[in-house]
Amino acid sequence: MFFSVYEDLAHEYVNLMEEIMDGAETMDTEDKLYHIFQEYITYYMKTDQLQPS
């Protein structure tokens, strides 16, 4: 079961990163870095299973 959950989260993470990078494709470097950081943090803030207990 652990590996099933791990695989699901890994797949979700890859999809997240692809989506973030696609959204930042046409941005200049400074805006791209800000966008990546902002989206990454926002995702983890709203993902309950990744919050500390």
Secondary structure as GFF3:
##gff-version 3
##sequence-region A 1 53
A	DSSP	alpha_helix	2	23	.	.	.	ID=ss1
A	DSSP	alpha_helix	29	45	.	.	.	ID=ss2
A	DSSP	three_ten_helix	48	50	.	.	.	ID=ss3
###
